Amino acid sequence: MSDPTRPHGPKIIAIANQKGGVGKTTTTINLGAALAEAGQRVLIVDLDPQGNASTGLGIEPDEREYTTYELLLEEIKLSQVVQDTEIENLRIVPATVDLSSADIELISNEKRSYLLHDALRQADMDRYELDYILIDCPPSLNLLTVNAMVASHSVLVPLQSEFFALEGLSQLMLTIREVRQSANPNLRIEGIVLTMFDARNNLSTQVEQDARDNLGDLVFQTRIPRNVRVSEAPSYALPVLQYDSTSKGAQAYRALADELMTNQSRVAA
């Protein structure tokens, strides 16, 4: 069995927030593309039954013969579910709506919280020589999200720059703490990234100030702006870095990737 904690193993990051519409999938796709552009070998694991990360990277539904559902519940080889994307150095394990029933099916499984952990540590992982695995979690704190946290080295949290943004974050932090205490003692906070940020809006500025006052160094310096190019890119099944490479959104995700690569994981939850 492969061991991703070895020096040349991939760093596994769960991208999670139980609140929907915060830019979680957008961040997964574009951070992955930015890391790949920087020469890193990246695998995205689509763990959201909506399958938006898969669609956003051009994987059509009829091309998803094997998905994260089979990876978790049928124990097939990782090499059977990994697909190339149009982006060099960027691969994906796609998802379909089948994954929506996984929570119910996982309940009776004794290893229900460790299935993704074990799947991502198969021996044939080595063939890809990955640097990063990014897991796009569903917008809930269910068994799929717990699987992602148990499988990961750290959690990255997208935080929308809007009123009540910090509410609910405490529940996510509590879940991370519980996973650390029960199943993955080495789990860390990779960081909190402010998304949909509008520097002209006093509310965005206030949310940023509140986040930095309350969370300190947990908050990335990079802010992801509210940018029309970022919003348009998924309809063309492209990351914004390929859709409009010079846009403010593309530049921000490059900066986030650089910050991720140069910083150590933040303090524990």
Contacts in CASP RR format, 6 or more apart in sequence:
PFRMAT RR
TARGET T0000
AUTHOR 0000-0000-0000
METHOD contacts of the structure
MODEL  1
MSDPTRPHGPKIIAIANQKGGVGKTTTTINLGAALAEAGQRVLIVDLDPQ
GNASTGLGIEPDEREYTTYELLLEEIKLSQVVQDTEIENLRIVPATVDLS
SADIELISNEKRSYLLHDALRQADMDRYELDYILIDCPPSLNLLTVNAMV
ASHSVLVPLQSEFFALEGLSQLMLTIREVRQSANPNLRIEGIVLTMFDAR
NNLSTQVEQDARDNLGDLVFQTRIPRNVRVSEAPSYALPVLQYDSTSKGA
QAYRALADELMTNQSRVAA
1 118 0 8 1.000
1 121 0 8 1.000
1 122 0 8 1.000
1 123 0 8 1.000
2 121 0 8 1.000
2 122 0 8 1.000
2 123 0 8 1.000
2 124 0 8 1.000
2 125 0 8 1.000
2 126 0 8 1.000
3 9 0 8 1.000
3 121 0 8 1.000
4 10 0 8 1.000
4 11 0 8 1.000
4 12 0 8 1.000
4 120 0 8 1.000
4 121 0 8 1.000
4 125 0 8 1.000
4 133 0 8 1.000
4 153 0 8 1.000
5 153 0 8 1.000
8 129 0 8 1.000
9 130 0 8 1.000
9 131 0 8 1.000
10 41 0 8 1.000
10 43 0 8 1.000
10 125 0 8 1.000
10 130 0 8 1.000
10 131 0 8 1.000
10 132 0 8 1.000
10 133 0 8 1.000
11 131 0 8 1.000
11 132 0 8 1.000
11 133 0 8 1.000
11 153 0 8 1.000
11 154 0 8 1.000
12 120 0 8 1.000
12 132 0 8 1.000
12 133 0 8 1.000
12 135 0 8 1.000
12 151 0 8 1.000
12 152 0 8 1.000
12 153 0 8 1.000
12 154 0 8 1.000
13 132 0 8 1.000
13 133 0 8 1.000
13 134 0 8 1.000
13 135 0 8 1.000
13 152 0 8 1.000
13 153 0 8 1.000
13 154 0 8 1.000
13 155 0 8 1.000
13 156 0 8 1.000
13 190 0 8 1.000
14 135 0 8 1.000
14 137 0 8 1.000
14 145 0 8 1.000
14 148 0 8 1.000
14 149 0 8 1.000
14 151 0 8 1.000
14 152 0 8 1.000
14 154 0 8 1.000
14 155 0 8 1.000
14 156 0 8 1.000
15 24 0 8 1.000
15 27 0 8 1.000
15 28 0 8 1.000
15 31 0 8 1.000
15 134 0 8 1.000
15 135 0 8 1.000
15 136 0 8 1.000
15 137 0 8 1.000
15 155 0 8 1.000
15 156 0 8 1.000
15 157 0 8 1.000
15 158 0 8 1.000
16 24 0 8 1.000
16 137 0 8 1.000
16 145 0 8 1.000
16 148 0 8 1.000
16 149 0 8 1.000
16 155 0 8 1.000
16 156 0 8 1.000
16 157 0 8 1.000
16 172 0 8 1.000
17 24 0 8 1.000
17 137 0 8 1.000
17 139 0 8 1.000
17 157 0 8 1.000
17 158 0 8 1.000
17 159 0 8 1.000
17 169 0 8 1.000
17 172 0 8 1.000
18 139 0 8 1.000
18 140 0 8 1.000
18 141 0 8 1.000
18 145 0 8 1.000
18 168 0 8 1.000
18 171 0 8 1.000
18 172 0 8 1.000
19 139 0 8 1.000
19 160 0 8 1.000
19 168 0 8 1.000
20 139 0 8 1.000
21 139 0 8 1.000
21 160 0 8 1.000
22 158 0 8 1.000
22 159 0 8 1.000
22 160 0 8 1.000
22 195 0 8 1.000
22 196 0 8 1.000
23 158 0 8 1.000
23 160 0 8 1.000
23 195 0 8 1.000
23 196 0 8 1.000
23 224 0 8 1.000
24 136 0 8 1.000
24 137 0 8 1.000
24 139 0 8 1.000
24 158 0 8 1.000
25 48 0 8 1.000
25 52 0 8 1.000
25 53 0 8 1.000
25 56 0 8 1.000
25 136 0 8 1.000
26 195 0 8 1.000
26 230 0 8 1.000
26 234 0 8 1.000
27 156 0 8 1.000
27 158 0 8 1.000
27 193 0 8 1.000
27 195 0 8 1.000
27 224 0 8 1.000
27 253 0 8 1.000
27 256 0 8 1.000
28 44 0 8 1.000
28 53 0 8 1.000
28 134 0 8 1.000
28 135 0 8 1.000
28 136 0 8 1.000
29 44 0 8 1.000
29 53 0 8 1.000
29 56 0 8 1.000
29 57 0 8 1.000
29 234 0 8 1.000
29 239 0 8 1.000
30 230 0 8 1.000
30 233 0 8 1.000
30 239 0 8 1.000
30 240 0 8 1.000
30 241 0 8 1.000
30 249 0 8 1.000
30 250 0 8 1.000
30 253 0 8 1.000
31 134 0 8 1.000
31 156 0 8 1.000
31 253 0 8 1.000
31 256 0 8 1.000
31 257 0 8 1.000
31 260 0 8 1.000
32 42 0 8 1.000
32 44 0 8 1.000
32 90 0 8 1.000
32 132 0 8 1.000
32 134 0 8 1.000
32 239 0 8 1.000
32 257 0 8 1.000
33 87 0 8 1.000
33 90 0 8 1.000
33 239 0 8 1.000
33 240 0 8 1.000
33 241 0 8 1.000
33 242 0 8 1.000
33 253 0 8 1.000
34 239 0 8 1.000
34 241 0 8 1.000
34 250 0 8 1.000
34 253 0 8 1.000
34 254 0 8 1.000
34 256 0 8 1.000
34 257 0 8 1.000
35 42 0 8 1.000
35 89 0 8 1.000
35 131 0 8 1.000
35 132 0 8 1.000
35 257 0 8 1.000
35 260 0 8 1.000
35 261 0 8 1.000
36 42 0 8 1.000
36 87 0 8 1.000
36 88 0 8 1.000
36 89 0 8 1.000
36 90 0 8 1.000
37 89 0 8 1.000
37 241 0 8 1.000
37 254 0 8 1.000
37 257 0 8 1.000
38 254 0 8 1.000
38 257 0 8 1.000
38 258 0 8 1.000
38 261 0 8 1.000
39 89 0 8 1.000
40 89 0 8 1.000
40 131 0 8 1.000
40 132 0 8 1.000
40 261 0 8 1.000
41 89 0 8 1.000
41 128 0 8 1.000
41 129 0 8 1.000
41 130 0 8 1.000
41 131 0 8 1.000
41 132 0 8 1.000
42 89 0 8 1.000
42 90 0 8 1.000
42 91 0 8 1.000
42 130 0 8 1.000
42 131 0 8 1.000
42 132 0 8 1.000
42 133 0 8 1.000
42 134 0 8 1.000
43 82 0 8 1.000
43 91 0 8 1.000
43 92 0 8 1.000
43 93 0 8 1.000
43 128 0 8 1.000
43 130 0 8 1.000
43 132 0 8 1.000
43 133 0 8 1.000
43 134 0 8 1.000
44 53 0 8 1.000
44 57 0 8 1.000
44 90 0 8 1.000
44 91 0 8 1.000
44 92 0 8 1.000
44 93 0 8 1.000
44 133 0 8 1.000
44 134 0 8 1.000
44 135 0 8 1.000
44 136 0 8 1.000
45 68 0 8 1.000
45 92 0 8 1.000
45 93 0 8 1.000
45 116 0 8 1.000
45 120 0 8 1.000
45 133 0 8 1.000
45 134 0 8 1.000
45 135 0 8 1.000
45 136 0 8 1.000
45 148 0 8 1.000
46 52 0 8 1.000
46 53 0 8 1.000
46 54 0 8 1.000
46 67 0 8 1.000
46 68 0 8 1.000
46 92 0 8 1.000
46 93 0 8 1.000
46 94 0 8 1.000
46 95 0 8 1.000
46 136 0 8 1.000
47 68 0 8 1.000
47 95 0 8 1.000
47 99 0 8 1.000
47 116 0 8 1.000
47 135 0 8 1.000
47 136 0 8 1.000
47 137 0 8 1.000
47 138 0 8 1.000
47 144 0 8 1.000
47 145 0 8 1.000
47 147 0 8 1.000
47 148 0 8 1.000
48 95 0 8 1.000
48 99 0 8 1.000
48 136 0 8 1.000
48 137 0 8 1.000
48 138 0 8 1.000
48 139 0 8 1.000
49 95 0 8 1.000
49 96 0 8 1.000
49 97 0 8 1.000
49 98 0 8 1.000
49 99 0 8 1.000
49 100 0 8 1.000
49 102 0 8 1.000
49 138 0 8 1.000
50 95 0 8 1.000
50 97 0 8 1.000
50 138 0 8 1.000
51 94 0 8 1.000
51 95 0 8 1.000
51 96 0 8 1.000
51 97 0 8 1.000
51 99 0 8 1.000
52 136 0 8 1.000
52 234 0 8 1.000
53 92 0 8 1.000
53 94 0 8 1.000
53 95 0 8 1.000
53 136 0 8 1.000
54 64 0 8 1.000
54 92 0 8 1.000
54 94 0 8 1.000
54 95 0 8 1.000
54 96 0 8 1.000
55 61 0 8 1.000
55 234 0 8 1.000
55 237 0 8 1.000
56 233 0 8 1.000
56 234 0 8 1.000
56 237 0 8 1.000
56 238 0 8 1.000
56 239 0 8 1.000
57 85 0 8 1.000
57 86 0 8 1.000
57 87 0 8 1.000
57 90 0 8 1.000
57 92 0 8 1.000
57 237 0 8 1.000
57 239 0 8 1.000
58 85 0 8 1.000
58 86 0 8 1.000
58 237 0 8 1.000
58 238 0 8 1.000
59 83 0 8 1.000
59 85 0 8 1.000
59 92 0 8 1.000
59 94 0 8 1.000
61 96 0 8 1.000
63 83 0 8 1.000
63 94 0 8 1.000
64 94 0 8 1.000
64 95 0 8 1.000
64 96 0 8 1.000
66 76 0 8 1.000
66 80 0 8 1.000
66 81 0 8 1.000
67 81 0 8 1.000
67 93 0 8 1.000
67 94 0 8 1.000
67 95 0 8 1.000
67 96 0 8 1.000
67 98 0 8 1.000
67 99 0 8 1.000
68 81 0 8 1.000
68 93 0 8 1.000
68 94 0 8 1.000
68 95 0 8 1.000
68 99 0 8 1.000
69 95 0 8 1.000
69 96 0 8 1.000
69 98 0 8 1.000
69 99 0 8 1.000
69 102 0 8 1.000
70 76 0 8 1.000
70 80 0 8 1.000
70 81 0 8 1.000
71 78 0 8 1.000
71 81 0 8 1.000
71 93 0 8 1.000
71 116 0 8 1.000
71 119 0 8 1.000
72 102 0 8 1.000
72 106 0 8 1.000
72 115 0 8 1.000
72 116 0 8 1.000
72 119 0 8 1.000
72 147 0 8 1.000
73 102 0 8 1.000
73 105 0 8 1.000
73 106 0 8 1.000
73 115 0 8 1.000
75 119 0 8 1.000
77 122 0 8 1.000
77 124 0 8 1.000
78 93 0 8 1.000
78 119 0 8 1.000
78 120 0 8 1.000
78 122 0 8 1.000
78 124 0 8 1.000
78 125 0 8 1.000
79 124 0 8 1.000
79 127 0 8 1.000
81 93 0 8 1.000
81 94 0 8 1.000
82 91 0 8 1.000
82 92 0 8 1.000
82 93 0 8 1.000
82 128 0 8 1.000
83 91 0 8 1.000
83 92 0 8 1.000
83 93 0 8 1.000
83 94 0 8 1.000
84 91 0 8 1.000
85 91 0 8 1.000
85 92 0 8 1.000
86 238 0 8 1.000
86 242 0 8 1.000
87 239 0 8 1.000
87 242 0 8 1.000
91 128 0 8 1.000
99 144 0 8 1.000
102 143 0 8 1.000
102 144 0 8 1.000
103 142 0 8 1.000
103 143 0 8 1.000
103 144 0 8 1.000
106 112 0 8 1.000
106 115 0 8 1.000
106 143 0 8 1.000
106 144 0 8 1.000
106 147 0 8 1.000
107 143 0 8 1.000
109 115 0 8 1.000
111 118 0 8 1.000
112 143 0 8 1.000
112 147 0 8 1.000
113 143 0 8 1.000
113 146 0 8 1.000
113 147 0 8 1.000
113 150 0 8 1.000
113 183 0 8 1.000
114 147 0 8 1.000
114 150 0 8 1.000
114 183 0 8 1.000
115 147 0 8 1.000
116 135 0 8 1.000
116 147 0 8 1.000
116 148 0 8 1.000
116 150 0 8 1.000
116 151 0 8 1.000
117 147 0 8 1.000
117 150 0 8 1.000
117 151 0 8 1.000
117 184 0 8 1.000
119 151 0 8 1.000
120 133 0 8 1.000
120 151 0 8 1.000
135 148 0 8 1.000
135 151 0 8 1.000
135 152 0 8 1.000
137 144 0 8 1.000
137 145 0 8 1.000
137 148 0 8 1.000
138 144 0 8 1.000
138 145 0 8 1.000
141 171 0 8 1.000
141 172 0 8 1.000
141 175 0 8 1.000
145 175 0 8 1.000
146 175 0 8 1.000
146 179 0 8 1.000
146 183 0 8 1.000
149 155 0 8 1.000
149 175 0 8 1.000
149 176 0 8 1.000
149 179 0 8 1.000
149 183 0 8 1.000
149 184 0 8 1.000
149 187 0 8 1.000
150 179 0 8 1.000
150 183 0 8 1.000
150 184 0 8 1.000
152 184 0 8 1.000
152 187 0 8 1.000
153 186 0 8 1.000
153 187 0 8 1.000
153 188 0 8 1.000
153 265 0 8 1.000
154 187 0 8 1.000
154 188 0 8 1.000
154 189 0 8 1.000
154 190 0 8 1.000
154 191 0 8 1.000
154 265 0 8 1.000
155 176 0 8 1.000
155 187 0 8 1.000
155 188 0 8 1.000
155 189 0 8 1.000
155 190 0 8 1.000
155 191 0 8 1.000
155 269 0 8 1.000
156 190 0 8 1.000
156 191 0 8 1.000
156 192 0 8 1.000
156 193 0 8 1.000
156 260 0 8 1.000
157 169 0 8 1.000
157 172 0 8 1.000
157 189 0 8 1.000
157 191 0 8 1.000
157 192 0 8 1.000
157 193 0 8 1.000
158 192 0 8 1.000
158 193 0 8 1.000
158 195 0 8 1.000
158 224 0 8 1.000
159 165 0 8 1.000
159 166 0 8 1.000
159 169 0 8 1.000
159 192 0 8 1.000
159 193 0 8 1.000
159 194 0 8 1.000
159 195 0 8 1.000
159 207 0 8 1.000
159 211 0 8 1.000
160 194 0 8 1.000
160 195 0 8 1.000
160 196 0 8 1.000
161 194 0 8 1.000
161 195 0 8 1.000
161 196 0 8 1.000
161 197 0 8 1.000
161 198 0 8 1.000
161 201 0 8 1.000
161 203 0 8 1.000
161 204 0 8 1.000
161 207 0 8 1.000
161 208 0 8 1.000
161 223 0 8 1.000
161 226 0 8 1.000
162 196 0 8 1.000
162 203 0 8 1.000
162 204 0 8 1.000
162 207 0 8 1.000
163 203 0 8 1.000
163 207 0 8 1.000
165 207 0 8 1.000
165 211 0 8 1.000
166 207 0 8 1.000
166 210 0 8 1.000
166 211 0 8 1.000
166 214 0 8 1.000
169 192 0 8 1.000
173 269 0 8 1.000
176 187 0 8 1.000
176 189 0 8 1.000
176 269 0 8 1.000
177 269 0 8 1.000
179 187 0 8 1.000
180 186 0 8 1.000
180 187 0 8 1.000
180 268 0 8 1.000
180 269 0 8 1.000
187 268 0 8 1.000
187 269 0 8 1.000
188 265 0 8 1.000
188 266 0 8 1.000
188 267 0 8 1.000
188 268 0 8 1.000
188 269 0 8 1.000
189 218 0 8 1.000
189 265 0 8 1.000
189 266 0 8 1.000
189 267 0 8 1.000
189 268 0 8 1.000
189 269 0 8 1.000
190 260 0 8 1.000
190 265 0 8 1.000
190 266 0 8 1.000
191 218 0 8 1.000
191 219 0 8 1.000
191 220 0 8 1.000
191 265 0 8 1.000
191 266 0 8 1.000
192 211 0 8 1.000
192 215 0 8 1.000
192 218 0 8 1.000
192 219 0 8 1.000
192 220 0 8 1.000
193 219 0 8 1.000
193 220 0 8 1.000
193 222 0 8 1.000
193 223 0 8 1.000
193 224 0 8 1.000
193 256 0 8 1.000
194 204 0 8 1.000
194 207 0 8 1.000
194 208 0 8 1.000
194 211 0 8 1.000
194 219 0 8 1.000
194 220 0 8 1.000
194 223 0 8 1.000
194 224 0 8 1.000
195 224 0 8 1.000
196 204 0 8 1.000
196 224 0 8 1.000
196 225 0 8 1.000
196 226 0 8 1.000
197 204 0 8 1.000
197 208 0 8 1.000
197 223 0 8 1.000
197 224 0 8 1.000
197 225 0 8 1.000
197 226 0 8 1.000
198 204 0 8 1.000
198 225 0 8 1.000
198 226 0 8 1.000
199 205 0 8 1.000
199 225 0 8 1.000
208 219 0 8 1.000
208 223 0 8 1.000
211 219 0 8 1.000
212 219 0 8 1.000
217 266 0 8 1.000
217 267 0 8 1.000
218 266 0 8 1.000
218 267 0 8 1.000
220 256 0 8 1.000
220 259 0 8 1.000
221 259 0 8 1.000
222 252 0 8 1.000
222 255 0 8 1.000
222 256 0 8 1.000
222 259 0 8 1.000
223 252 0 8 1.000
224 230 0 8 1.000
224 249 0 8 1.000
224 252 0 8 1.000
224 253 0 8 1.000
224 256 0 8 1.000
225 248 0 8 1.000
225 249 0 8 1.000
225 252 0 8 1.000
227 240 0 8 1.000
227 247 0 8 1.000
227 248 0 8 1.000
227 249 0 8 1.000
227 252 0 8 1.000
229 240 0 8 1.000
229 243 0 8 1.000
229 244 0 8 1.000
229 247 0 8 1.000
229 248 0 8 1.000
229 249 0 8 1.000
229 250 0 8 1.000
230 240 0 8 1.000
230 247 0 8 1.000
230 249 0 8 1.000
232 243 0 8 1.000
233 239 0 8 1.000
233 240 0 8 1.000
233 242 0 8 1.000
233 243 0 8 1.000
233 244 0 8 1.000
236 243 0 8 1.000
239 253 0 8 1.000
240 247 0 8 1.000
240 249 0 8 1.000
240 250 0 8 1.000
240 253 0 8 1.000
241 250 0 8 1.000
241 253 0 8 1.000
241 254 0 8 1.000
243 250 0 8 1.000
244 250 0 8 1.000
END
